[in-house]
């Protein structure tokens, strides 16, 4: 299936698929994940997600493992509201994170990971993972991921209802995101761009730190044989 999807994407010029989902469906009533999850068993999720990823990668299409730090237990859909998931560190270590560790350990240059709009108090009692330095720190440190990290769509209700998209975009980059995903509205995209430029000018964002994230994105492009801007 991954091979078929990858070949069809490549045929129309798409070189990056924001998949596979590696959330473990521990809450069967989860409205935001549902049948996007492969299994309620971390081992099953790891096996099926790895197979899908291999098919995509073999077709020359990059993948993105999502949604860190795991939202299989969520009772709300982040497209509309901000889920709070009251699980402990043991649950994260034994249920949510094994699929991330399994997939992100392989073929780093072709890999990316997506961080989600969920509050997990065991990591950060206030901020959703997308905006939380602690969540990015866990992905980089505890999972050991060195590739590109992208936010989930910042136009989701979980963000726009609680933070506003321009400010949240700055917060995400300050927390550790490499790329900010804005899926729908041109005005939101330009508003986020202007907010980021203002944050660079007033020192809220560090230019050197952002440049390192640009380099990570360039490495992903180079691994796919894509040209870099101006080169």
N, C-alpha and C positions, 0 to 999 in steps of 0.2 A: 504493500500500500504506500509506504514512504517513497519507494522508487517511482511509482506511477504519479504520485502527487508532485514529486520533484521534477520529473520530466515534463509534466504539463506546465508547471510554473516556469521552468527554464525556457520552454517553447514560446512563451509570451513575454519573456524578458524579466521575470521576477527572480531575484537571486537571494532572497532572504525570506524564510518562512518563520513566523513567530510561533513555533511549535517545536517540540511536543509539550503538552500539559503533563506535568508530573505530580500534580496534587493527588493525595491519597484520600479517597472519598470515605472518610470516617463518619460523616453526617449524611445519611441517605437523603435528607430533605434539603440539602445545600442547593439554593436556587441559582447560584452563579457558576457552579462547576457541573453538577449533574453528570450526564453521560459523556462529558468531555474528559472525565477521569477514566483511566484504564481499569482501576481496581480499588478495592478497599484494603488491599494487601500491598505493602511497600515493595515486596519482591516482584509481584506481578506488574506493578507500575514500572519498576526499573527495567524489567525484561521487555515489555511491549514498547515502552518509550525509546529504549535503546535501539530496537529494531526499526522503528519509524525513523529515528534520527539517522541511522546508517543508510537507509534508502534515500533520504533527502540528500545527505552528504555525497553519496555515490553519484547523484545526479548533478552535482556542482552547486547545490543550493545550501546556503548556511542555515543553521537552526538556532533556536532560542528556547532554552529550558525555562519553564515558568510554572507557578507564580511564587517565587521565594518571598517569605520563608515558609510558605505552605498555607493553603486556604481550604483544605478539604473539610475542615470542621466548621466552616463559616455557616451562620444561620441567615445572613443577609447577603444580598447581591451588591457588590461594589459599584456596579453600573448605576445604582440608584442611591445607596446609602453606604455608610462607613461601617464595615463589620468589626466587631471586637471579639477576639478569639481567646478565651480564658483557658489556655493549655499551659502546662508546665514545661520546663526544659527537658525533662525526660521524654515527654511526648514529642517534642521537636526532634530530639536526638534519635528516637527509635522508630517514629512513624513518618514525620514530614521530611526529614533531611536525607535518609538513605538514598532515595532516587536521585536527588541532586548530586550527592557525592558520587554515585555510580556513573552518572552521565557526564558530569563536569570533569571527571578525572581523565576522560578520553579526548584526544584530538582537540586540544585547547584552541589552536588557531582558528578553527572553524566554529567555535562555540560562542554563544552569548547567553545571558541569563536575564530574565525579567523579574523585577521586584514589584510587589503588589500593594494595593491600597487596603491593607488590613492592620488593625492595631492588635499586637500580641503583647500584653503587659509583661510577660516573662522576658521580652527583649527590650521593650520601650513602653512605659505605662501611658504615654501621652500621644506620641506621633505615629501615624501609619508608617509601615515599613518604607514606602516610597520616599518619605521625607526624613527618615530616621538614620542618623549616623551609626547607631547601634546595629541596625539591620544590615547596612552595607558592610560594616565591620565584621559581622558574623559571616556574610557571604565570602568576603575576601580572606578572613582569618580562619574561622572554624571550618568552612567548607574548602578553603584554599583555592578559590577561583580567581584566575588572573585575566580573564577575557573581558569582553564588552558587556557592560551592565546597562540595561535600558529600563525605563519606568514603564508601568502599564499606562494605558491611555489617560492623560491628565484631564480629559473632558468628562470623565465619569463623575457621577453624582457624589461619590465618596470624597472627591477633591473639590469640585466647584461649589458644593454646598457648604463646605467647612473652611476652605482656605482661599478660594479664588485662584484661577489658573496661573496668572502671571507670577504672583507671589510664590505659589507652590512650585513653579518651575525653577525659580531661584533657590528655594529650599532644597529641592531634589538634587540640584547640582552641588550645592554646598554640602549636602549630606554624603555624596559619593557617586551619584549617577554619572554615567558617561554620556548617555543620550536621553533626551526628554521626548516622549512619544505624545504627539497631539494629532488626533486622527481625522478631524472633521472640518473645523471652522478656520478659514483663513485669518479672520480677525483675531482669533485666539492665538494662532501661530505668531502673528506679527506682534501681538501684545506681549507674549512670552519672550520673543526676541528682544523687544525694547526693554523689558524688565531685566533681562540678563545683561544687556549692554550697560544699563544704569548701575547694576550691582557690580559690574567690573569697574566702572568709573569711580564708584564710591568705596571700593575695597571690600564689599561683602563677599565677592568672589575673587579668588586669586587666579591671575592669568596663567601662571606657570602650572597650577594644578589642572586647569582646563586644557592647557596644551598637552599635558600627559594623556588626558582622556581622548583628545583628538588623535594622538599617535596610536592608541589602542584601536580606535575605529579604523584608521589607515591600515593597521596590520590585518584586521578582518577583511578589508577590501583587497589587499594584496594577496591574501590567501585564496581569494576567489578569482584572481587574475584581473581585477578591475583597475582602471586607471585612477590615479589620485589627482585632486584638483591642482591645476597649474603645472603638472609634471608630465 
